[in-house]
Amino acid sequence: MKSAAAIAIPMVLILVGVLVLIGCFPIPATRQLQPNLTPRPEFYVGVDHDKPVQLGRTHMDDAFIILSKKVQAQNLDHNWVDLSQLGRLFPMGLLSHWGVSDDGRQFWVRYDIRTSTQVWPLCFQALPETTSQNLILDVNSDGIVTGMHTADIPPARQTPIKRWREVFDEATRRKLHDAGVFPSEKFFDDAETRWAEIERMRQKRLAATQEFKP
């Protein structure tokens, strides 16, 4: 027993010393999960009957509702919540994860996947390392989702706020808002008022600059 203890104690001390020197170490992840270990959103899209978003059958507004409740994002407290929860306190945060093409034939939603887990054993702490992905949905002229793929970068720049009023008519916006995945009409009214004021001030400064040019 004494000889076993004599061997074990130095080994434990060596292990602790190694952990102190390393600090943390990564555990590779499968890249199939979001940071809070929920499935990637494309898991919910497909042709199988158990997929909530059915290719060739599901309308884009319904896909918007479903995926906004599946995609995870960090809230102001750095906790991972779905986009519908994020949007209750931060509507712009929800919209900033979504995008739509100029012709309305592609929608995309940005999300994060877990690439590894950083473990600090002496602090009893583990945090995810992540990278961003985009789930891109193809939509036909009837507004039906017909295809999907993923990409590291979105197809276009961030969609302006006012564009969403063009993409979804009033009845659809009301449906999305009632489902908890879209801002209120007041949010859009206030945003347009702010942008109009910003543009008015920009034009005023531009006019003043032109006036004082020699």
Backbone bond lengths (Angstrom), bond angles and torsions (degrees), N, CA, C in turn:
res aa  C-N    CA-C-N  psi(-1)  N-CA   C-N-CA  omega(-1)  CA-C   N-CA-C  phi
1 M - - - 1.458 - - 1.526 110.99 -
2 K 1.358 115.33 -40.17 1.449 118.31 -178.82 1.524 111.11 -65.19
3 S 1.342 115.60 -40.65 1.465 118.54 -179.43 1.514 111.00 -66.53
4 A 1.339 117.06 -36.02 1.464 120.34 178.40 1.522 110.55 -65.91
5 A 1.310 117.03 -42.98 1.462 121.18 178.21 1.524 110.35 -65.41
6 A 1.340 115.85 -38.09 1.458 119.54 179.70 1.517 111.87 -63.34
7 I 1.332 116.35 -30.15 1.463 120.44 178.01 1.528 110.56 -82.74
8 A 1.339 116.73 -41.80 1.464 121.54 -173.88 1.520 112.11 -66.52
9 I 1.317 117.32 -43.40 1.466 120.07 -175.40 1.528 111.79 -62.00
10 P 1.346 119.33 -47.79 1.467 118.12 177.00 1.531 112.50 -62.18
11 M 1.337 117.09 -36.86 1.460 120.23 179.53 1.529 110.89 -62.63
12 V 1.348 115.43 -42.05 1.468 119.82 178.09 1.511 110.51 -63.46
13 L 1.329 116.73 -43.22 1.464 120.52 179.85 1.523 111.12 -64.07
14 I 1.330 116.56 -39.30 1.469 120.33 177.27 1.523 110.60 -63.66
15 L 1.343 117.31 -43.51 1.457 122.14 179.37 1.520 110.74 -61.65
16 V 1.331 116.60 -44.97 1.467 120.14 178.25 1.520 110.53 -61.65
17 G 1.326 116.44 -41.47 1.449 120.39 178.99 1.515 112.47 -62.44
18 V 1.319 115.92 -41.02 1.471 120.42 177.98 1.524 110.51 -63.44
19 L 1.335 116.15 -43.33 1.463 119.78 179.87 1.520 111.17 -63.96
20 V 1.324 117.39 -36.92 1.467 120.82 178.24 1.525 109.95 -64.69
21 L 1.332 116.60 -41.36 1.460 120.69 -179.36 1.525 111.13 -68.47
22 I 1.325 116.44 -41.87 1.466 120.19 -178.21 1.523 110.79 -71.42
23 G 1.319 116.67 -42.13 1.465 120.71 -178.26 1.515 111.45 83.19
24 C 1.323 116.90 -64.99 1.461 120.17 178.23 1.521 108.26 -145.85
25 F 1.304 115.70 163.36 1.463 119.43 176.52 1.533 108.69 -144.79
26 P 1.333 117.15 146.50 1.465 120.47 -177.70 1.524 111.91 -88.57
27 I 1.319 114.94 143.59 1.456 121.95 170.56 1.526 106.72 -111.57
28 P 1.315 119.34 114.80 1.466 120.84 -177.69 1.529 111.87 -58.21
29 A 1.328 115.66 143.56 1.466 121.38 177.98 1.527 109.63 -108.18
30 T 1.296 116.11 166.76 1.472 121.09 -176.94 1.521 113.17 -80.13
31 R 1.343 117.45 -11.65 1.468 123.85 -176.97 1.534 111.74 66.03
32 Q 1.312 116.91 14.72 1.456 121.04 178.43 1.526 112.49 -100.69
33 L 1.333 117.04 0.90 1.456 120.91 -175.77 1.518 110.09 -127.15
34 Q 1.330 115.12 154.21 1.449 120.99 170.75 1.538 108.40 -77.49
35 P 1.331 117.92 169.69 1.476 119.24 -173.82 1.522 115.07 -55.99
36 N 1.339 117.55 -31.86 1.462 119.45 179.98 1.524 112.20 -92.67
37 L 1.344 115.64 20.04 1.471 123.71 173.11 1.527 113.87 72.54
38 T 1.332 118.09 18.73 1.457 121.00 171.02 1.528 108.61 -91.04
39 P 1.343 118.42 154.68 1.470 120.41 -176.81 1.524 112.82 -62.17
40 R 1.322 116.16 152.68 1.458 121.18 173.41 1.530 108.69 -59.70
41 P 1.344 118.39 151.21 1.466 119.80 -174.78 1.524 114.57 -63.77
42 E 1.340 118.43 -27.91 1.467 118.45 179.81 1.527 112.46 -66.46
43 F 1.354 115.61 -15.00 1.468 119.13 174.77 1.521 111.55 -59.72
44 Y 1.341 116.83 -25.95 1.464 121.67 -175.36 1.530 112.94 -94.09
45 V 1.338 116.34 5.49 1.468 121.15 -177.52 1.521 109.14 -119.91
46 G 1.342 116.38 135.39 1.461 119.12 177.46 1.511 111.73 167.12
47 V 1.322 115.50 -166.59 1.467 121.06 -178.31 1.524 112.34 -102.84
48 D 1.328 116.76 -12.54 1.462 119.51 179.40 1.523 110.18 -68.42
49 H 1.322 115.92 152.25 1.465 120.85 -175.02 1.532 112.85 -67.99
50 D 1.331 116.97 -20.09 1.459 118.67 -179.14 1.531 112.69 -88.17
51 K 1.332 117.75 1.04 1.459 120.92 179.39 1.532 109.58 -85.10
52 P 1.336 118.04 126.65 1.471 120.37 179.79 1.526 113.21 -61.90
53 V 1.343 117.30 -35.92 1.461 121.09 176.26 1.520 107.67 -103.18
54 Q 1.331 116.36 107.16 1.453 122.91 -175.99 1.527 110.72 -93.26
55 L 1.339 116.40 117.57 1.456 119.82 177.85 1.524 109.85 -63.09
56 G 1.326 115.34 130.23 1.452 120.62 -178.85 1.505 114.58 86.94
57 R 1.345 117.36 -1.54 1.464 120.34 -177.63 1.526 113.93 -134.38
58 T 1.327 117.35 -38.21 1.463 121.01 -173.54 1.528 111.01 -82.40
59 H 1.331 115.65 131.91 1.464 120.87 176.64 1.523 109.20 -75.57
60 M 1.334 116.19 151.39 1.460 120.91 -174.91 1.525 112.39 -61.22
61 D 1.320 118.52 -35.64 1.466 118.04 -179.59 1.529 111.18 -65.37
62 D 1.342 116.74 -35.44 1.465 119.29 176.33 1.531 110.64 -70.59
63 A 1.326 117.21 -37.39 1.466 120.48 176.24 1.522 110.22 -63.46
64 F 1.317 116.79 -37.87 1.462 121.67 178.52 1.527 109.75 -61.00
65 I 1.316 116.76 -43.07 1.468 121.00 179.39 1.526 110.67 -65.00
66 I 1.334 115.75 -49.08 1.465 120.54 -175.94 1.524 111.17 -62.13
67 L 1.333 116.41 -49.54 1.460 119.88 -174.50 1.523 112.29 -72.26
68 S 1.330 117.55 -29.53 1.460 119.61 176.71 1.524 111.51 -67.21
69 K 1.317 116.90 -18.36 1.457 120.86 176.38 1.528 112.66 -97.54
70 K 1.335 115.70 -1.69 1.464 120.70 178.29 1.527 112.69 -110.77
71 V 1.319 117.59 -30.26 1.458 120.95 -179.48 1.524 109.61 -76.78
72 Q 1.322 116.07 133.09 1.457 122.09 -177.76 1.528 110.85 -102.53
73 A 1.311 116.31 143.52 1.461 122.37 177.02 1.524 108.30 -145.08
74 Q 1.322 115.93 162.22 1.460 119.89 178.84 1.521 110.28 -85.95
75 N 1.332 116.08 133.49 1.455 120.26 175.52 1.532 109.60 -87.06
76 L 1.326 116.72 -172.47 1.461 120.21 -176.53 1.519 112.81 -66.35
77 D 1.336 116.90 -18.63 1.469 120.96 177.10 1.526 111.64 -93.51
78 H 1.343 116.46 7.11 1.475 123.03 179.46 1.526 112.43 67.06
79 N 1.326 116.14 22.41 1.457 120.78 172.26 1.529 108.88 -93.85
80 W 1.331 116.20 148.93 1.460 120.16 -179.96 1.518 109.83 -86.94
81 V 1.331 115.90 121.17 1.468 122.67 179.57 1.524 107.89 -135.03
82 D 1.329 116.87 162.76 1.461 117.79 177.64 1.529 109.85 -76.54
83 L 1.335 116.18 163.46 1.455 121.02 -173.82 1.519 112.59 -61.76
84 S 1.325 117.17 -32.00 1.464 118.68 179.09 1.524 110.78 -64.17
85 Q 1.334 117.57 -38.88 1.459 120.64 176.61 1.522 111.17 -69.36
86 L 1.328 116.49 -40.06 1.456 120.51 177.86 1.523 110.71 -60.69
87 G 1.337 116.25 -41.26 1.455 121.16 -176.22 1.514 114.73 -67.73
88 R 1.317 118.06 -20.40 1.468 120.13 179.74 1.518 111.96 -65.67
89 L 1.334 116.45 -34.61 1.463 120.70 179.83 1.527 112.37 -105.62
90 F 1.325 116.82 -21.95 1.457 121.15 -174.07 1.528 108.63 -141.17
91 P 1.341 117.97 76.25 1.472 120.86 -176.18 1.517 113.53 -55.34
92 M 1.339 117.20 -38.89 1.450 119.84 -179.76 1.517 111.40 -64.92
93 G 1.335 117.03 -29.84 1.451 120.75 177.53 1.513 111.66 -62.94
94 L 1.338 115.93 -39.45 1.458 120.12 177.35 1.521 110.58 -65.66
95 L 1.338 116.79 -50.88 1.467 120.46 -176.70 1.524 111.78 -63.87
96 S 1.325 117.24 -31.68 1.461 119.34 -178.15 1.517 112.54 -67.18
97 H 1.324 117.48 -17.94 1.463 120.68 176.84 1.528 111.93 -83.61
98 W 1.323 117.16 -16.79 1.460 121.56 -177.88 1.520 111.03 -105.06
99 G 1.317 116.09 152.76 1.454 121.42 174.56 1.512 110.11 -146.82
100 V 1.325 115.97 160.93 1.464 121.26 179.02 1.520 108.18 -145.64
101 S 1.318 116.53 143.87 1.459 121.69 -179.82 1.525 110.52 -74.00
102 D 1.324 116.11 164.47 1.463 120.77 -178.60 1.527 112.28 -61.56
103 D 1.325 116.71 -32.90 1.467 119.68 -179.51 1.525 113.01 -91.53
104 G 1.331 116.99 -0.41 1.452 120.64 177.52 1.517 114.78 72.11
105 R 1.339 117.26 15.40 1.461 120.18 -177.21 1.527 112.80 -99.72
106 Q 1.319 116.60 -1.95 1.457 120.66 173.00 1.522 109.90 -138.42
107 F 1.311 115.23 134.96 1.463 122.53 171.17 1.523 106.89 -120.85
108 W 1.320 116.15 151.51 1.455 118.68 175.41 1.517 109.65 -145.46
109 V 1.320 114.44 154.14 1.451 121.09 177.97 1.519 108.01 -132.43
110 R 1.330 115.36 132.05 1.469 121.83 -179.16 1.526 109.63 -89.87
111 Y 1.314 115.36 140.26 1.459 120.25 178.66 1.522 108.49 -149.81
112 D 1.320 116.38 169.88 1.459 122.27 179.73 1.516 109.75 -112.92
113 I 1.334 115.19 147.05 1.462 120.53 174.39 1.526 108.91 -121.31
114 R 1.316 114.55 152.58 1.476 120.50 179.20 1.527 108.24 -83.73
115 T 1.332 116.69 120.88 1.459 121.25 178.15 1.527 112.54 -97.94
116 S 1.321 115.70 -26.43 1.461 120.62 175.83 1.521 108.44 -166.28
117 T 1.320 115.38 171.66 1.459 121.15 175.41 1.519 108.68 -122.13
118 Q 1.323 116.24 121.92 1.457 121.35 177.64 1.529 108.87 -87.00
119 V 1.314 115.86 121.20 1.463 121.39 -175.44 1.525 110.09 -110.76
120 W 1.329 115.90 126.70 1.464 123.17 172.03 1.532 106.84 -108.35
121 P 1.327 118.69 91.47 1.476 120.38 -171.10 1.520 114.23 -63.32
122 L 1.336 116.76 -35.91 1.461 118.41 -177.76 1.516 112.38 -74.21
123 C 1.323 116.22 -20.49 1.472 120.32 178.19 1.525 111.54 -99.82
124 F 1.330 115.97 0.48 1.465 121.12 -177.83 1.540 110.37 52.57
125 Q 1.330 115.59 47.25 1.463 121.03 -175.86 1.519 109.62 -132.82
126 A 1.342 115.28 142.83 1.464 121.43 175.98 1.524 108.46 -141.84
127 L 1.318 116.47 128.89 1.458 121.71 -178.44 1.524 110.03 -127.72
128 P 1.343 117.15 145.55 1.463 119.25 -179.21 1.521 112.63 -80.12
129 E 1.323 116.13 142.80 1.458 122.79 165.38 1.527 106.34 -96.88
130 T 1.334 116.64 135.57 1.465 119.39 -171.57 1.524 111.67 -132.11
131 T 1.325 114.50 165.14 1.454 122.39 170.28 1.525 107.80 -143.85
132 S 1.321 116.23 155.98 1.468 120.51 -176.17 1.521 111.30 -90.10
133 Q 1.317 114.75 147.07 1.459 122.94 173.81 1.526 107.94 -136.02
134 N 1.322 115.63 165.15 1.461 121.27 177.37 1.524 109.12 -130.27
135 L 1.313 115.30 125.68 1.458 120.83 173.05 1.522 107.47 -92.17
136 I 1.329 116.93 117.29 1.459 122.58 -174.87 1.526 109.12 -107.82
137 L 1.325 115.80 126.42 1.461 122.69 -178.12 1.521 109.66 -110.87
138 D 1.323 116.07 129.54 1.458 121.55 173.50 1.524 108.89 -89.00
139 V 1.336 116.10 136.88 1.459 121.56 -175.71 1.529 108.65 -128.05
140 N 1.337 117.01 135.50 1.467 119.45 179.62 1.526 110.79 -86.45
141 S 1.334 115.77 -176.80 1.468 120.69 -175.79 1.523 112.91 -66.01
142 D 1.325 117.15 -17.82 1.468 121.22 177.74 1.529 111.92 -91.97
143 G 1.333 116.87 2.87 1.460 120.02 179.88 1.509 114.32 80.47
144 I 1.339 117.44 17.26 1.461 122.13 179.66 1.516 110.01 -94.46
145 V 1.341 116.61 136.58 1.464 121.54 177.17 1.518 108.98 -72.87
146 T 1.331 116.32 120.90 1.469 120.63 -175.53 1.522 113.74 -113.18
147 G 1.316 118.20 -17.27 1.460 119.92 -178.74 1.511 111.23 -161.44
148 M 1.328 115.44 167.48 1.461 119.84 178.17 1.517 109.59 -152.03
149 H 1.324 115.92 154.45 1.450 122.86 167.65 1.522 107.72 -158.70
150 T 1.310 117.12 169.96 1.463 121.48 179.54 1.521 109.68 -115.67
151 A 1.328 115.77 156.32 1.458 121.61 179.89 1.518 109.22 -151.42
152 D 1.339 115.58 153.27 1.463 120.16 178.84 1.524 112.09 -70.35
153 I 1.340 116.59 -32.99 1.461 120.99 -179.62 1.518 108.98 -123.15
154 P 1.332 118.49 150.55 1.473 121.10 -179.92 1.527 110.60 -71.22
155 P 1.332 118.06 159.58 1.455 121.25 -178.80 1.527 113.85 -67.02
156 A 1.327 118.01 -23.01 1.470 120.94 -176.88 1.516 109.24 -152.08
157 R 1.325 114.69 175.81 1.459 121.42 179.28 1.530 110.79 -65.30
158 Q 1.344 115.63 173.21 1.460 120.60 -179.76 1.522 110.82 -61.25
159 T 1.305 115.94 137.84 1.464 122.04 -178.42 1.522 110.93 -73.99
160 P 1.338 118.46 127.09 1.471 120.34 177.41 1.529 111.16 -61.59
161 I 1.312 115.62 150.62 1.464 120.30 -177.57 1.527 111.72 -57.20
162 K 1.342 116.49 -46.50 1.465 119.37 -175.90 1.526 112.76 -63.66
163 R 1.335 116.66 -21.57 1.470 120.44 179.97 1.522 111.52 -63.39
164 W 1.343 117.35 -30.88 1.457 119.82 -177.66 1.527 112.12 -66.55
165 R 1.317 117.13 -26.66 1.461 119.68 175.65 1.524 111.18 -73.41
166 E 1.303 117.02 -21.96 1.461 121.11 175.91 1.526 111.12 -82.61
167 V 1.326 115.51 -34.46 1.465 120.69 -177.36 1.525 111.72 -71.55
168 F 1.320 116.35 -45.77 1.462 121.69 -177.73 1.522 109.14 -112.16
169 D 1.328 116.85 129.64 1.462 119.58 177.56 1.530 109.95 -72.80
170 E 1.333 116.19 176.53 1.467 120.21 -173.34 1.524 112.04 -60.98
171 A 1.332 117.04 -42.46 1.467 119.94 -178.96 1.531 111.04 -64.12
172 T 1.328 116.86 -40.32 1.459 120.69 179.97 1.524 110.60 -69.25
173 R 1.331 116.79 -40.36 1.467 119.32 177.29 1.524 110.39 -60.80
174 R 1.330 116.68 -39.94 1.460 120.13 178.83 1.535 110.05 -64.55
175 K 1.326 116.53 -40.75 1.472 121.16 178.25 1.528 110.79 -61.52
176 L 1.325 116.18 -45.31 1.460 120.35 179.92 1.524 111.40 -65.85
177 H 1.327 115.64 -40.31 1.464 119.40 179.44 1.526 110.67 -65.36
178 D 1.307 117.10 -42.94 1.468 120.61 178.73 1.522 111.39 -63.24
179 A 1.339 116.48 -28.29 1.470 120.75 177.63 1.522 111.73 -81.16
180 G 1.343 117.19 -4.80 1.457 121.28 177.15 1.510 115.27 81.36
181 V 1.364 116.87 22.42 1.464 118.76 -176.88 1.526 112.25 -125.92
182 F 1.338 117.36 17.57 1.462 119.98 -177.71 1.519 108.98 -150.99
183 P 1.348 116.72 143.06 1.472 119.37 -179.23 1.522 112.21 -66.17
184 S 1.317 115.94 165.09 1.462 122.46 178.11 1.524 110.48 -75.76
185 E 1.324 115.60 165.43 1.461 120.15 175.84 1.527 110.67 -63.15
186 K 1.321 116.53 -33.31 1.468 120.02 178.32 1.522 110.79 -62.15
187 F 1.323 117.28 -37.68 1.454 120.64 177.75 1.527 110.23 -58.85
188 F 1.330 116.65 -45.65 1.467 120.25 -179.85 1.533 110.90 -67.99
189 D 1.339 116.55 -40.21 1.471 119.47 177.79 1.522 110.72 -60.16
190 D 1.324 116.14 -46.23 1.466 120.47 -179.00 1.528 110.48 -65.05
191 A 1.328 116.95 -39.93 1.462 120.56 -179.88 1.525 110.73 -64.03
192 E 1.327 116.88 -42.53 1.460 120.09 179.44 1.524 111.38 -66.70
193 T 1.324 116.40 -36.07 1.467 120.08 176.69 1.524 110.81 -63.68
194 R 1.336 116.51 -43.37 1.463 120.65 179.35 1.523 111.13 -63.54
195 W 1.340 116.71 -44.17 1.453 119.67 -179.19 1.531 111.15 -67.14
196 A 1.327 116.58 -35.41 1.465 119.56 177.12 1.524 110.57 -64.31
197 E 1.326 116.62 -39.65 1.465 120.47 178.57 1.528 110.73 -67.00
198 I 1.327 116.30 -41.22 1.464 119.95 177.43 1.525 110.67 -61.53
199 E 1.328 116.57 -42.43 1.468 120.17 179.37 1.521 110.77 -67.11
200 R 1.328 117.38 -37.79 1.469 120.63 178.43 1.521 110.10 -62.86
201 M 1.326 117.29 -43.29 1.462 120.81 179.38 1.530 110.73 -67.48
202 R 1.328 116.58 -36.24 1.464 119.22 178.52 1.522 110.72 -64.43
203 Q 1.325 116.00 -44.46 1.457 119.96 178.89 1.533 111.19 -64.28
204 K 1.324 115.93 -36.23 1.459 120.11 179.01 1.523 110.86 -64.92
205 R 1.347 116.15 -43.79 1.467 119.44 178.31 1.520 111.24 -65.82
206 L 1.321 116.13 -38.37 1.458 120.31 178.91 1.526 110.63 -63.83
207 A 1.336 116.47 -42.85 1.462 120.32 179.21 1.528 110.71 -63.78
208 A 1.332 116.95 -39.81 1.459 120.49 179.40 1.524 110.51 -65.49
209 T 1.320 116.67 -38.36 1.466 120.88 178.41 1.524 110.64 -64.20
210 Q 1.344 116.05 -43.33 1.465 120.15 179.36 1.529 112.00 -64.65
211 E 1.323 114.88 -35.60 1.482 119.84 -176.62 1.522 111.19 -65.45
212 F 1.345 117.23 -35.44 1.456 120.20 -175.96 1.524 113.37 -94.40
213 K 1.333 117.47 4.65 1.450 119.69 176.33 1.530 109.71 -71.60
214 P 1.347 118.62 138.09 1.481 121.26 -179.30 1.528 110.14 -68.61
